[in-house]
Amino acid sequence: MGDLDQDGCDDFVVGNMNERFNGVQHGQALVISGKTGTVIHEFRGGMDDDFGFAVANAGDVDADGTDDVIVGATNYTSGAPGEIHVFSGLTGALLHCLSGDDNLDGFGFCVDGIGDADGDGHGDFLTTYDEYVDYDALEWIGKCTVFSGRNAKVLADLETGRDPAVPTHARARRDLEPSDHTG
């Protein structure tokens, strides 16, 4: 994650989509100090939204000099469209909350920061997920959507094609040049 609490040691984020509060699944993500093990930030999701399914360093999305946190909430349990949440690593404030288009789309299945892909000074981020194209035949395509950190606009939409054997996991490239983006 980088050194969010400025103590000279890198910190880390942990997600737990099955965390329960008062007997109800809410999910959580914790940012933990790499030096002391204390919790720097605690983020909680909504009821049965699978918040914390995926967590990652979002990069410096708000351009304040501190890495930010991205959390996926797939909503597989509730059956709603998935979500991704981007939080400030410095203050813990919510920077962006984005939703998928379809119920059970798995939006937020894999999340990551990709550096400043569009050259505007803000770290950009992505999510990968499945998108069903034929519910009756259970046919789907793998999708990857890249978002601008500055305004959360879509920079690129990538698809794997209509082959259910193609995995939807993707690891973000952190060495994109501004000329490498599409959009």
N, C-alpha and C positions, 0 to 999 in steps of 0.2 A: 504493500500500500504506500510506501514512502513513510516519512516521519511526520505524521499528522499532529502529534502533541509536542513537537520540537524538543524532544529529550535526547536526540542524537542516535536513536535506534528506530529502524523501520517498524511499522505497526502492521496489523493484519485484520482481515474481516472474516467472520464466520457466519454462515447462514444455517438456520434450523427451521424448515417449513412445518415441522410437527410440534413446535413449542405450544404448550397449552397455558392459558391464563384463565383462572376461574373455571377450569374444566372444559374450555372451548379452544379449539385449534385456531391460533392467530398467526403463528410463524413469527420469526424475528431474525434480525441481523445485528451482530455485535461487532463494533470496531474495538480492537483490544491493543493496548500498549505492548509493544515488543520488549520494552525494558522492564516494566513493572507487572504486566499481566492484568492491569485494571481496565475496566470498560471505559472507553473514551466516548463512544456514542452507542445508544441502543435504539434500534428502529423496529417497530411492530407493524404487522400487516392487519388486514381485516379478517373477519371470520371465514375460515375455510378457503382462503385465497391462495394457499401454498406460498406465501411470502417467504423469501429466503431459499427457494428452490435453487437459485443460482445467485452468486455474489461475486463481485470483482472490483478491481481498481478501475474507476472510470477515467482516470487521468484528471487533468486540471480543467474541468468543464466550465467553471465560472471564472476562470482566469484570475484567481486571487493568489496564486503561488502555492497552493496546497492541493494535493490529490483529492479527488472526490470518490464517492462510493456508488456503485450501481447494484440494484437488487431486482431479481426476477421473481414474479408471482404468477405462476402458470395458470392458476385457477382450475386445475384438473379436478380437484375435490368438489368445487362448487358448480363446475360446468360452464362458467362464464368465460368471456375472452380474457386472455392473460394480460399482465401489466408489467411494465418496468418502471422503477423508481430511481431517480438519481438524487443523492443527498450531498450537501456540502461537507467535505472532510474537515473544514475549519470550524463551522458553526453547527452542523447537523441539520440545517434547514433543507427542506425539500426544494430541489431545483427544477426537476421535471417529473411528471407522471404521465406515461403514455400507455394506451390500451391497444390490444389487438382488435381485429375486425370481426372475428367469428368465435362463437362459443367453442371451447375445447381446442383452440388453435395452438395452445402451448407457447404463445407469445411470452418471451422472458425465459425460455427453456435454457438458453445459454446467453450470457451477457459479458461484455468486455469493453474496455476503453481501447481506442485505436490511435491515440495521438491526435494531432491537429491535421486531419486529412484535407480540409478545405482551406487551410492557410489563414484563418481569421483570428488566430490567437487563443482559441478555445479548444479544449480537448473534445474530440468527437467519440461516439460510442455506437455499439451495435447490439442486436439481439438476433438469435437464430430460432426458428420454430417451424412447425408443420402447418401447411395450409391444405385443407381438404378441397379437392376439386370435384369429387363425386362421392357423396355420402353413402349411397347405396352400394357402390363397389369398393368402398373404403380405399379410394385412390387419393393420394396426396402428393404434394411436392414439398421439398425442403426450401425454406426461405431464409434469407439473411437481409435485414434492413439496417442500414447505416444512417445515423442521425447526427445532425449538427449539434454540438454542445452549446453554441450561442443561443439558438432559438428552437431546437428540437425538430427542425424541418428535415425531411427525408433527403439524404444526399445520394443514396443508392438503394435499389431493391434488387437482390440477386436471387436466382432460383436454381435448384438442382435439376429440375426436369421432372417428368412424371414417372419416376422410377422409385418405388417404395424401398428398394434395397440400398439406395444412396443415403448415407448417414447425414443428419442435420447438424451435427456438432461442427463448429468452426472455431479456430483459434485466431484471434485478431492479429493482424500485422501491425507492428508498432513503428515501422519504418516507411510509412507512406509519405510521398512527397505531395505538395499541393496539386501538382499536375496529374496525380494518379487517380483522383476521385472522378466519379461519373455523375454529373448532375449539376 
